[in-house]
Amino acid sequence: HLPDDSTLAASAICAPRGEPSAVLEFADVAPVPVRHRIRARLWMAGWFAPEEGHLAFHTTRAVLREPGGAVVVDLDEFAIAEPDPLALAEAQLLTHLADAHPDAVERLTRLVEPDSLHGAVRVQPLAVDRHGLTLRIERARGHGDVRLPFHRPADNVGQLTERMHVLLTQASSASCPRALQRQRTEGDG
C-alpha cells in the first residue's frame, strides 16, 4: 500500500497501460561483520499495476546470484517456496554465536578439512538455516565458506540448539587441525 502522492503510485497511474516495468534487487547481508557481507542477491523483473487500492508487483523473471553463480528461479517454485523456519532468528543467533561464543566457533573448525583452514586468519559464522551452519574462513588474501550440516533439519530454535550441541560434541572429539595449531603457536610466542 502506497500513499496517493507517492512517485511510484503516480508512475503506475501515468504509465502506458498503467504498468511501469521495474527490476527489484534484494541483497542478503550477513549479520556478522565478515569480508564480502552480501551472501546472495535476488533480482526480480516485472511490472507494477494498481489493484484494489494498492500497487501489486507482477514478476516475469527472477534471478538468484550466490557465490557459486547465478540461476534463473522458476516462478512457480518461487511462488510456493516457504521461508526457512529459522530465518527470522538467524541474525540474532549468528551475532550471539560470534560475540558470546568465539571459543565455540573455534572448536567447530575441528570439523573442517585442514586444507580449508590453511592460512586462516579469522573464522566467523556466516549463515544458519534448518539444514546447517556455514562458517566464513578469512585468509590474508581471500576467503572461503564451509558448510557444517546438521544430522537432522531444525524446525525451530529449540531444535537448532540441540543440533548445535551435537556439532560441538563432534568437534570436541575431533583432533585440532594443524593449521590452527600452528597459528595458535605463532600467536602465543
Salt bridges, closest charged atoms under 4 A:
GLU19 OE1 - ARG17 NE 3.96
GLU25 OE2 - ARG41 NH1 2.61
ASP28 OD1 - ARG39 NH2 2.75
GLU51 OE2 - HIS58 NE2 2.66
GLU90 OE2 - ARG39 NH1 2.87
GLU106 OE2 - ARG184 NH2 2.43
ASP129 OD1 - ARG147 NH2 2.77
GLU138 OE1 - ARG122 NE 3.06
ASP145 OD1 - ARG136 NE 2.39
ASP155 OD1 - ARG130 NH2 2.12
GLU162 OE2 - HIS151 NE2 3.67
GLU162 OE1 - ARG163 NH1 2.44
